[in-house]
């Protein structure tokens, strides 16, 4: 999941967790919770970057 999510985060850095859940399900057919997205982001070291 992490490799796919990292690619998704890099492609869509401004999406919220819920939107990443929806996109992940559409792309991979696997339903994930917002909490799972948060934990995966933490393991990847991905921080929320606000647009200037």
N, C-alpha and C positions, 0 to 999 in steps of 0.2 A: 504494500500500500504506500509506503513512504516514498519510493522512487516515483510512482505515478502522481502522488500528491505534490511532491516537490516540483515536478514539471508543470502541474496545474497552478501552483502558487506563483511560479515564475511567469507563466503566461497570463495570469489574471491576479495581479497583486492587490488590487483594490476591492475584491469581492469580500463580503462578510462570510462568517462561518457557515451560516445557513445556505448561502448561495453556493459555497464550495460543496456542501453536502448534496445539493440538488445536481450540480454539475458532475460530481463524482458518480452519482447514481445513473445519470444519463449516459455518461461515457463508459463506465465499467459494469453497470448493472448491479452494483453492490450498494445497499443503503448503509450509510454511516451517520452517526449522531454528531451534533456540534461539539460535544465533549471529546469525541474521538478525533475530530479535526484539531481541537486545541492540544490534545496530548501529542498527536503526531507533529504538529508545528513545534512544540517544545522540544521533542526529541531531535528534530531537524535543526534546531537553533534559529528558526524563522521568527523574526519579530515583526510586529505590525509597523509598517512604515507609512506615515501620513504623507499625502501629497502636499507639496508646498503651495 
